[in-house]
Amino acid sequence: QVQLVEAGGGLVQAGNSLTLSCVVSGRAFSQYAMGWFRQAPGKEREFVAAISRSESITYYPDSVKGRFSISRDNAKNTVYLQMNSLKPEDTAVYFCAADSIPTAIVSTQEYEYDFWGQGTQVTVSS
C-alpha cells in the first residue's frame, strides 16, 4: 500500500509564504503523476496543482496560478507545494495525491488519483 504523508502546514499571515511537502512510500514514485488538492470548510475538495512524472510539466487553476508552484524530487520520493502571496481564501486542508497509472501527462481530476495523504491544515490570517 502506498502511503503519503504531508507536512508543512500551519498558521501564516496574508501575503506570506509556506511550503508543503509530501513524502511517498515505495519505489515507484517516479512513475506517479502527483497533485495537490485542498478543501475548505463547507466546500468541496478542489484541484490546486499537478506535476508530471518527469517534473517537466505542471498545471494550475487560475485561482493559484502565479502564486503556487509544485515541484518534485524523485530521488527523495517527495513532492512540494510552494505557496506565495497567501490569501485568507487559501485557508483549507491541503492533500497530496498520487496517480499510479497516469493516462495523461498531468492529472487534474480527483478520480484520477488512487492514493491520498491525510491532509495538512493551512490557515491564512488577514
DSSP file (Angstrom, degrees, kcal/mol; ACC not computed):
  #  RESIDUE AA STRUCTURE BP1 BP2  ACC     N-H-->O    O-->H-N    N-H-->O    O-->H-N    TCO  KAPPA ALPHA  PHI   PSI    X-CA   Y-CA   Z-CA
    1    1 A Q              0   0    0      0, 0.0     2,-0.4     0, 0.0   114,-0.0   0.000 360.0 360.0 360.0 130.8    0.0    0.0    0.0
    2    2 A V        -     0   0    0     96,-0.0     2,-0.4    22,-0.0   114,-0.2  -0.635 360.0-159.7 -80.1 133.2    1.4    3.4   -1.0
    3    3 A Q        -     0   0    0     -2,-0.4    22,-2.6   112,-0.1     2,-0.4  -0.939   6.6-163.9-117.9 139.6    1.4    5.9    1.9
    4    4 A L  E     -A   24   0A   0    112,-0.5   114,-0.6    -2,-0.4     2,-0.5  -0.982   3.8-170.5-122.1 130.4    1.6    9.7    1.5
    5    5 A V  E     -A   23   0A   0     18,-2.1    18,-2.3    -2,-0.4     2,-0.2  -0.957   7.0-159.1-127.3 114.5    2.5   11.9    4.4
    6    6 A E  E     +A   22   0A   0     -2,-0.5     2,-0.3    16,-0.2    16,-0.2  -0.551  15.1 170.4 -88.4 154.9    2.1   15.7    4.2
    7    7 A A  E     +A   21   0A   0     14,-2.2    14,-2.6    -2,-0.2   113,-0.1  -0.973  41.8  65.5-153.3 162.6    3.9   18.2    6.3
    8    8 A G        +     0   0    0     -2,-0.3    11,-0.2     1,-0.3    14,-0.0   0.373  60.3 135.1 106.8  -4.3    4.5   22.0    6.5
    9    9 A G        +     0   0    0     12,-0.1     2,-0.3    85,-0.1    -1,-0.3  -0.188  22.3 117.7 -70.6 170.2    1.0   23.3    7.2
   10   10 A G  E     -d  122   0B   0    111,-0.9   113,-2.8   110,-0.1     2,-0.5  -0.988  61.9 -48.4 163.7-167.4    0.4   26.0    9.8
   11   11 A L  E     +d  123   0B   0     -2,-0.3     2,-0.3   111,-0.2   113,-0.2  -0.857  54.3 166.8-101.2 130.0   -0.8   29.5   10.5
   12   12 A V  E     -d  124   0B   0    111,-2.7   113,-2.5    -2,-0.5     2,-0.2  -0.984  34.3-111.3-142.5 150.1    0.5   32.3    8.4
   13   13 A Q  E >   -d  125   0B   0     -2,-0.3     3,-2.0   111,-0.2    73,-0.2  -0.510  48.2 -87.3 -80.0 151.1   -0.4   35.9    7.8
   14   14 A A  T 3  S+     0   0    0    111,-2.7    73,-0.2     1,-0.2    -1,-0.1  -0.270 114.8  29.9 -55.8 139.5   -1.8   37.0    4.4
   15   15 A G  T 3  S+     0   0    0     71,-2.9    70,-0.6     1,-0.4    -1,-0.2   0.177  99.7 106.2  94.6 -16.9    1.0   37.9    1.9
   16   16 A N    <   -     0   0    0     -3,-2.0    70,-2.3    70,-0.2    -1,-0.4  -0.228  64.5-115.6 -89.0-178.0    3.4   35.4    3.4
   17   17 A S        -     0   0    0     67,-0.2     2,-0.3    68,-0.2    67,-0.2  -0.783  22.6-177.3-121.1 160.5    4.7   32.1    2.1
   18   18 A L  E     - B   0  83A   0     65,-2.3    65,-3.1    -2,-0.3     2,-0.5  -0.977  13.6-148.5-153.8 143.5    4.5   28.5    3.1
   19   19 A T  E     - B   0  82A   0     -2,-0.3     2,-0.3   -11,-0.2    63,-0.2  -0.973  10.8-162.0-120.7 124.5    5.9   25.3    1.6
   20   20 A L  E     - B   0  81A   0     61,-2.6    61,-2.3    -2,-0.5     2,-0.3  -0.733   6.0-163.6 -97.1 149.4    4.2   22.0    1.9
   21   21 A S  E     -AB   7  80A   0    -14,-2.6   -14,-2.2    -2,-0.3     2,-0.4  -0.939   6.8-164.7-129.8 157.1    5.9   18.7    1.4
   22   22 A C  E     -AB   6  79A   0     57,-1.7    57,-2.1    -2,-0.3     2,-0.5  -0.934   6.7-157.2-144.9 116.0    4.6   15.2    0.8
   23   23 A V  E     -AB   5  78A   0    -18,-2.3   -18,-2.1    -2,-0.4     2,-0.5  -0.814  10.8-155.8 -96.6 132.1    6.7   12.0    1.2
   24   24 A V  E     -A    4   0A   0     53,-2.9   -20,-0.2    -2,-0.5     5,-0.1  -0.908  10.2-133.6-112.8 131.3    5.5    9.0   -0.7
   25   25 A S        +     0   0    0    -22,-2.6     3,-0.2    -2,-0.5     2,-0.1  -0.362  61.0  39.4 -78.6 160.7    6.4    5.4    0.3
   26   26 A G  S    S-     0   0    0      1,-0.1     3,-0.3   -24,-0.1    -2,-0.1  -0.208  86.5 -83.8  95.2 176.8    7.6    2.7   -2.1
   27   27 A R  S    S+     0   0    0      1,-0.2     3,-0.3     2,-0.1    -1,-0.1   0.398 108.3  72.0-103.3   0.3    9.9    2.5   -5.1
   28   28 A A    >   +     0   0    0     -3,-0.2     3,-2.3     1,-0.2     4,-0.4   0.252  56.4 115.3-103.9  14.0    7.6    3.6   -7.8
   29   29 A F  G >  S+     0   0    0     -3,-0.3     3,-2.1     1,-0.3    -1,-0.2   0.874  71.6  59.3 -53.4 -41.9    7.3    7.3   -7.0
   30   30 A S  G 3  S+     0   0    0     -3,-0.3    -1,-0.3     1,-0.3    -2,-0.1   0.670 101.9  56.1 -65.0 -13.9    8.9    8.4  -10.2
   31   31 A Q  G <  S+     0   0    0     -3,-2.3     2,-0.4     2,-0.1    -1,-0.3   0.522  92.5  91.8 -91.4  -7.1    6.2    6.6  -12.2
   32   32 A Y    <   -     0   0    0     -3,-2.1     2,-0.4    -4,-0.4    68,-0.2  -0.693  69.6-138.3 -93.3 137.6    3.4    8.6  -10.5
   33   33 A A  E     -E   99   0B   0     66,-1.9    66,-3.2    -2,-0.4     2,-0.3  -0.755  33.2-151.6 -78.8 141.9    1.8   11.8  -11.6
   34   34 A M  E     +EF  98  51B   0     17,-2.0    17,-2.6    -2,-0.4     2,-0.3  -0.853  18.7 174.4-122.3 153.5    1.3   13.9   -8.5
   35   35 A G  E     -EF  97  50B   0     62,-2.2    62,-2.4    -2,-0.3     2,-0.4  -0.975  22.7-136.1-150.8 164.5   -1.1   16.5   -7.4
   36   36 A W  E     +EF  96  49B   0     13,-2.8    12,-2.7    -2,-0.3    13,-1.8  -0.979  22.4 177.0-122.6 139.0   -2.3   18.8   -4.6
   37   37 A F  E     -EF  95  47B   0     58,-2.8    58,-2.9    -2,-0.4     2,-0.3  -0.863  10.0-155.5-129.7 166.0   -5.9   19.4   -3.7
   38   38 A R  E     -EF  94  46B   0      8,-2.4     8,-3.3    -2,-0.3     2,-0.4  -0.987   5.5-159.7-143.5 155.5   -7.5   21.5   -0.9
   39   39 A Q  E     -E   93   0B   0     54,-2.2    54,-2.4    -2,-0.3     6,-0.2  -0.949   7.6-161.2-139.1 117.2  -10.8   21.5    0.9
   40   40 A A    >   -     0   0    0      4,-0.4     3,-2.2    -2,-0.4    52,-0.1  -0.572  45.4 -75.4 -89.4 157.9  -12.1   24.5    2.8
   41   41 A P  T 3  S+     0   0    0      0, 0.0    -1,-0.1     0, 0.0     3,-0.1  -0.295 118.5   5.7 -56.2 129.3  -14.8   24.1    5.5
   42   42 A G  T 3  S+     0   0    0      1,-0.3     2,-0.3    -3,-0.1    -2,-0.0   0.511 113.7 100.8  77.7   4.4  -18.2   23.6    3.9
   43   43 A K  S <  S-     0   0    0     -3,-2.2    -1,-0.3     1,-0.0     2,-0.1  -0.803  75.3-102.7-120.7 162.1  -16.7   23.3    0.4
   44   44 A E        -     0   0    0     -2,-0.3    -4,-0.4     1,-0.1     2,-0.2  -0.420  48.2 -91.4 -76.5 156.6  -15.9   20.6   -2.0
   45   45 A R        -     0   0    0     -6,-0.2     2,-0.3    -2,-0.1    -6,-0.2  -0.465  49.4-160.6 -67.4 139.0  -12.3   19.5   -2.5
   46   46 A E  E     -F   38   0B   0     -8,-3.3    -8,-2.4    -2,-0.2     2,-0.2  -0.930  20.4-105.0-129.2 150.7  -10.7   21.4   -5.3
   47   47 A F  E     +F   37   0B   0     -2,-0.3   -10,-0.2   -10,-0.2     3,-0.1  -0.452  35.9 169.0 -70.7 138.8   -7.6   20.9   -7.5
   48   48 A V  E     -     0   0B   0    -12,-2.7     2,-0.3     1,-0.4   -11,-0.2   0.701  58.1 -15.1-120.2 -42.8   -4.6   23.1   -6.8
   49   49 A A  E     -F   36   0B   0    -13,-1.8   -13,-2.8    11,-0.2    -1,-0.4  -0.985  49.7-164.0-164.9 152.9   -1.6   21.8   -8.7
   50   50 A A  E     -FG  35  59B   0      9,-1.8     9,-1.9    -2,-0.3     2,-0.4  -0.988   3.0-167.0-142.9 152.1   -0.3   18.9  -10.7
   51   51 A I  E     -FG  34  58B   0    -17,-2.6   -17,-2.0    -2,-0.3     7,-0.2  -0.998  21.3-121.5-140.9 142.8    3.0   17.7  -11.9
   52   52 A S    >   -     0   0    0      5,-2.5     3,-1.2    -2,-0.4    54,-0.1  -0.201  33.6-102.2 -76.1 171.5    4.0   15.1  -14.4
   53   53 A R  T 3  S+     0   0    0     52,-0.4   -21,-0.1     1,-0.2    -1,-0.1   0.849 121.5  49.9 -60.9 -35.3    6.2   12.1  -13.7
   54   54 A S  T 3  S-     0   0    0    -23,-0.1    -1,-0.2     1,-0.1   -21,-0.1   0.412 106.1-124.0 -89.6   2.4    9.2   13.7  -15.3
   55   55 A E  S <  S+     0   0    0     -3,-1.2    -2,-0.1     2,-0.2    17,-0.1   0.330  87.3 102.6  74.1  -6.6    8.9   17.1  -13.4
   56   56 A S  S    S+     0   0    0      1,-0.1     2,-0.5    -5,-0.1    -1,-0.1   0.741  70.2  56.0 -85.4 -20.8    8.8   18.9  -16.7
   57   57 A I        +     0   0    0     48,-0.1    -5,-2.5     2,-0.0     2,-0.3  -0.938  59.3 171.2-118.0 130.0    5.0   19.6  -16.9
   58   58 A T  E     -G   51   0B   0     -2,-0.5     2,-0.3    -7,-0.2    -7,-0.2  -0.917   9.8-165.3-130.3 160.2    3.0   21.4  -14.3
   59   59 A Y  E     +G   50   0B   0     -9,-1.9    -9,-1.8    -2,-0.3    48,-0.1  -0.995   6.3 179.1-149.9 139.9   -0.6   22.7  -14.3
   60   60 A Y        -     0   0    0     -2,-0.3   -11,-0.2   -11,-0.2     2,-0.1  -0.973  28.6-116.5-138.2 150.2   -2.5   25.1  -12.0
   61   61 A P    >>  -     0   0    0      0, 0.0     3,-1.4     0, 0.0     4,-1.4  -0.454  40.0-105.3 -76.8 163.4   -6.0   26.5  -11.9
   62   62 A D  T 34 S+     0   0    0      1,-0.3    -2,-0.0     2,-0.2     0, 0.0   0.797 114.2  71.1 -59.8 -29.2   -6.4   30.2  -12.3
   63   63 A S  T 34 S+     0   0    0      1,-0.2    -1,-0.3     3,-0.0   -15,-0.0   0.753 116.9  18.1 -63.0 -24.4   -7.1   30.7   -8.6
   64   64 A V  T X> S+     0   0    0     -3,-1.4     3,-2.4   -16,-0.1     4,-2.4   0.453  88.9 128.8-124.5  -5.2   -3.4   29.9   -7.7
   65   65 A K  T 3< S+     0   0    0     -4,-1.4     4,-0.1     1,-0.3   -16,-0.0  -0.295  80.8  16.7 -59.0 132.8   -1.6   30.4  -11.0
   66   66 A G  T 34 S+     0   0    0      2,-0.5    -1,-0.3     1,-0.1     3,-0.1   0.213 126.0  58.5  88.7 -15.2    1.4   32.7  -10.5
   67   67 A R  T <4 S+     0   0    0     -3,-2.4    17,-2.1     1,-0.1     2,-0.3   0.719  98.9  53.4-112.4 -35.9    1.3   32.2   -6.7
   68   68 A F  E  <  -C   83   0A   0     -4,-2.4    -2,-0.5    15,-0.2     2,-0.4  -0.756  59.8-169.9-106.0 149.9    1.7   28.5   -6.2
   69   69 A S  E     -C   82   0A   0     13,-2.4    13,-3.2    -2,-0.3     2,-0.4  -0.977   6.5-156.9-141.8 125.8    4.5   26.2   -7.5
   70   70 A I  E     +C   81   0A   0     -2,-0.4     2,-0.3    11,-0.2    11,-0.2  -0.811  21.3 162.5-101.1 141.7    4.6   22.4   -7.5
   71   71 A S  E     -C   80   0A   0      9,-1.6     9,-3.2    -2,-0.4     2,-0.3  -0.946  18.2-152.2-148.1 168.2    7.8   20.5   -7.8
   72   72 A R  E     -C   79   0A   0     -2,-0.3     2,-0.5     7,-0.3     7,-0.2  -0.993  12.3-153.3-146.3 152.4    9.1   17.1   -7.1
   73   73 A D  E >>> -C   78   0A   0      5,-3.0     5,-1.8    -2,-0.3     3,-1.2  -0.913   9.8-170.6-124.1 100.4   12.4   15.3   -6.1
   74   74 A N  T 345S+     0   0    0     -2,-0.5     3,-0.4     1,-0.3   -44,-0.2   0.770  85.3  60.5 -66.7 -24.5   12.2   11.8   -7.4
   75   75 A A  T 345S+     0   0    0      1,-0.2    -1,-0.3    -3,-0.1   -46,-0.0   0.763 113.5  36.9 -71.6 -23.5   15.4   10.9   -5.5
   76   76 A K  T <45S-     0   0    0     -3,-1.2    -1,-0.2     2,-0.2    -2,-0.2   0.326 104.6-124.8-108.8   5.2   13.6   11.8   -2.3
   77   77 A N  T  <5 +     0   0    0     -4,-0.5   -53,-2.9    -3,-0.4     2,-0.4   0.886  68.8 132.9  53.4  40.4   10.1   10.5   -3.1
   78   78 A T  E   < -BC  23  73A   0     -5,-1.8    -5,-3.0   -55,-0.2     2,-0.4  -0.963  43.8-165.2-131.7 139.2    8.9   13.9   -2.3
   79   79 A V  E     -BC  22  72A   0    -57,-2.1   -57,-1.7    -2,-0.4     2,-0.3  -0.951  16.7-157.8-118.1 143.6    6.5   16.4   -3.9
   80   80 A Y  E     -BC  21  71A   0     -9,-3.2    -9,-1.6    -2,-0.4     2,-0.4  -0.833  14.3-157.8-121.0 155.7    6.4   20.1   -2.8
   81   81 A L  E     -BC  20  70A   0    -61,-2.3   -61,-2.6    -2,-0.3     2,-0.6  -0.902  10.9-162.8-132.7 106.7    3.9   22.9   -3.0
   82   82 A Q  E     -BC  19  69A   0    -13,-3.2   -13,-2.4    -2,-0.4     2,-0.6  -0.796   9.8-166.6 -88.0 121.9    5.4   26.4   -2.6
   83   83 A M  E     +BC  18  68A   0    -65,-3.1   -65,-2.3    -2,-0.6     2,-0.3  -0.946   9.0 177.7-117.9 116.6    2.7   28.9   -1.8
   84   84 A N        +     0   0    0    -17,-2.1   -67,-0.2    -2,-0.6   -68,-0.1  -0.731  60.4  20.2-112.9 162.5    3.4   32.6   -2.1
   85   85 A S  S    S-     0   0    0    -70,-0.6    -1,-0.2    -2,-0.3   -68,-0.2   0.900  85.0-158.1  48.1  49.7    1.3   35.7   -1.6
   86   86 A L        -     0   0    0    -70,-2.3   -71,-2.9    -3,-0.3   -70,-0.2  -0.239   8.3-158.7 -64.3 146.1   -1.1   33.7    0.5
   87   87 A K    >   -     0   0    0    -73,-0.2     3,-2.3    -3,-0.1     4,-0.2  -0.849  31.8-110.4-121.2 156.2   -4.7   34.9    0.9
   88   88 A P  G >  S+     0   0    0      0, 0.0     3,-1.8     0, 0.0    36,-0.4   0.844 117.5  63.4 -55.1 -32.4   -7.3   34.2    3.6
   89   89 A E  G 3  S+     0   0    0      1,-0.3   -49,-0.0   -49,-0.0    -3,-0.0   0.557  88.4  69.9 -72.6  -5.3   -9.3   32.3    0.9
   90   90 A D  G <  S+     0   0    0     -3,-2.3    -1,-0.3    34,-0.0     2,-0.2   0.517  70.5 121.2 -83.1  -5.9   -6.4   29.8    0.6
   91   91 A T    <   +     0   0    0     -3,-1.8     2,-0.3    -4,-0.2    32,-0.2  -0.411  40.7 106.4 -61.5 124.5   -7.3   28.6    4.1
   92   92 A A  E    S- H   0 122B   0     30,-2.0    30,-2.7    -2,-0.2     2,-0.6  -0.971  76.0 -79.4-177.7 170.8   -8.0   24.9    3.8
   93   93 A V  E     -EH  39 121B   0    -54,-2.4   -54,-2.2    -2,-0.3     2,-0.5  -0.866  48.9-145.8 -88.4 128.3   -6.8   21.4    4.4
   94   94 A Y  E     -EH  38 120B   0     26,-3.1    26,-1.9    -2,-0.6     2,-0.4  -0.839  15.2-169.0-103.6 131.6   -4.3   20.5    1.7
   95   95 A F  E     -E   37   0B   0    -58,-2.9   -58,-2.8    -2,-0.5     2,-0.3  -0.935  11.5-149.6-118.6 137.0   -4.0   17.0    0.4
   96   96 A C  E     -E   36   0B   0     -2,-0.4    21,-2.3   -60,-0.2     2,-0.3  -0.792  20.9-169.5 -98.5 155.0   -1.3   15.5   -1.8
   97   97 A A  E     -EI  35 116B   0    -62,-2.4   -62,-2.2    -2,-0.3     2,-0.4  -0.983  14.5-143.1-145.8 151.4   -2.3   12.7   -4.1
   98   98 A A  E     -EI  34 115B   0     17,-2.5    16,-1.8    -2,-0.3    17,-1.6  -0.965   2.0-157.7-121.7 131.0   -0.7   10.1   -6.4
   99   99 A D  E     -E   33   0B   0    -66,-3.2   -66,-1.9    -2,-0.4    14,-0.1  -0.900  12.7-174.4-102.5 102.5   -1.9    8.8   -9.7
  100  100 A S  S    S+     0   0    0     -2,-0.8    -1,-0.1     1,-0.3    13,-0.1   0.702  79.9  34.7 -77.6 -19.1   -0.2    5.5  -10.0
  101  101 A I  S    S-     0   0    0     11,-0.3    -1,-0.3    -3,-0.1   -69,-0.1  -0.575  83.4-167.7-131.1  70.3   -1.3    4.8  -13.6
  102  102 A P        -     0   0    0      0, 0.0     5,-0.0     0, 0.0     3,-0.0  -0.354  16.1-175.4 -66.8 134.8   -1.4    8.1  -15.3
  103  103 A T  S    S+     0   0    0     -2,-0.1     2,-0.3     3,-0.1     3,-0.0   0.430  73.3  41.0-104.8  -4.2   -3.2    8.2  -18.6
  104  104 A A  S    S-     0   0    0      1,-0.1     3,-0.1     0, 0.0   -71,-0.0  -0.873  92.8-105.0-134.2 169.2   -2.3   11.8  -19.2
  105  105 A I  S    S+     0   0    0     -2,-0.3   -52,-0.4     1,-0.2     2,-0.3   0.921 108.6  15.3 -63.9 -43.8    0.8   13.9  -18.7
  106  106 A V  S    S-     0   0    0    -54,-0.1     2,-0.5   -73,-0.1    -1,-0.2  -0.940  75.1-139.1-126.9 154.9   -0.8   15.6  -15.7
  107  107 A S        +     0   0    0     -2,-0.3   -56,-0.1   -73,-0.3   -48,-0.1  -0.958  25.3 165.9-116.7 124.5   -3.9   14.6  -13.7
  108  108 A T        +     0   0    0     -2,-0.5     2,-0.4   -58,-0.1   -61,-0.1   0.463  51.6  82.6-117.1  -4.7   -6.3   17.3  -12.6
  109  109 A Q  S >  S-     0   0    0      1,-0.1     3,-1.4   -63,-0.1     4,-0.4  -0.818  73.8-130.9-108.0 143.4   -9.4   15.3  -11.5
  110  110 A E  G >  S+     0   0    0     -2,-0.4     3,-1.9     1,-0.3    -1,-0.1   0.885 105.4  60.3 -54.9 -42.2   -9.9   13.7   -8.2
  111  111 A Y  G 3  S+     0   0    0      1,-0.3    -1,-0.3     3,-0.0     0, 0.0   0.692  94.6  64.5 -66.1 -16.7  -11.0   10.4   -9.7
  112  112 A E  G <  S+     0   0    0     -3,-1.4     2,-0.4   -13,-0.0   -11,-0.3   0.694  89.9  79.5 -77.4 -17.6   -7.6   10.1  -11.5
  113  113 A Y    <   +     0   0    0     -3,-1.9   -14,-0.3    -4,-0.4     3,-0.1  -0.769  50.3 178.5 -98.3 133.5   -5.8    9.8   -8.1
  114  114 A D        +     0   0    0    -16,-1.8     2,-0.4    -2,-0.4   -15,-0.2   0.521  66.8  52.1-111.0  -7.9   -5.8    6.5   -6.3
  115  115 A F  E     -I   98   0B   0    -17,-1.6   -17,-2.5  -114,-0.0     2,-0.3  -0.997  64.0-177.3-132.1 138.2   -3.6    7.3   -3.2
  116  116 A W  E     -I   97   0B   0     -2,-0.4  -112,-0.5   -19,-0.2   -19,-0.2  -0.952  20.2-129.6-133.7 148.3   -4.1   10.2   -0.9
  117  117 A G        -     0   0    0    -21,-2.3  -112,-0.2    -2,-0.3     3,-0.1  -0.308  33.5-107.3 -83.0 177.9   -2.4   11.7    2.1
  118  118 A Q        -     0   0    0   -114,-0.6  -113,-0.1     1,-0.2   -23,-0.1   0.620  61.6-115.7 -84.9 -13.6   -4.2   12.6    5.4
  119  119 A G        -     0   0    0    -23,-0.1     2,-0.4     1,-0.0   -24,-0.2   0.075  16.5-125.2  97.2 152.2   -4.0   16.3    4.8
  120  120 A T  E     - H   0  94B   0    -26,-1.9   -26,-3.1  -113,-0.1     2,-0.3  -0.999  25.1-119.5-136.6 135.9   -2.3   19.2    6.4
  121  121 A Q  E     - H   0  93B   0     -2,-0.4  -111,-0.9   -28,-0.2     2,-0.5  -0.558  24.2-172.2 -80.9 131.7   -4.1   22.4    7.7
  122  122 A V  E     -dH  10  92B   0    -30,-2.7   -30,-2.0    -2,-0.3     2,-0.5  -0.992   4.3-175.4-120.5 123.5   -3.1   25.7    6.2
  123  123 A T  E     -d   11   0B   0   -113,-2.8  -111,-2.7    -2,-0.5     2,-0.6  -0.980   6.4-165.4-123.0 124.4   -4.7   28.8    7.8
  124  124 A V  E     -d   12   0B   0     -2,-0.5     2,-0.3   -36,-0.4  -111,-0.2  -0.937   9.8-154.8-112.4 117.9   -4.1   32.3    6.4
  125  125 A S  E      d   13   0B   0   -113,-2.5  -111,-2.7    -2,-0.6    -2,-0.0  -0.645 360.0 360.0 -93.0 148.6   -5.0   35.2    8.7
  126  126 A S              0   0    0     -2,-0.3    -1,-0.1  -113,-0.2  -113,-0.1   0.437 360.0 360.0 -89.5 360.0   -5.9   38.6    7.4
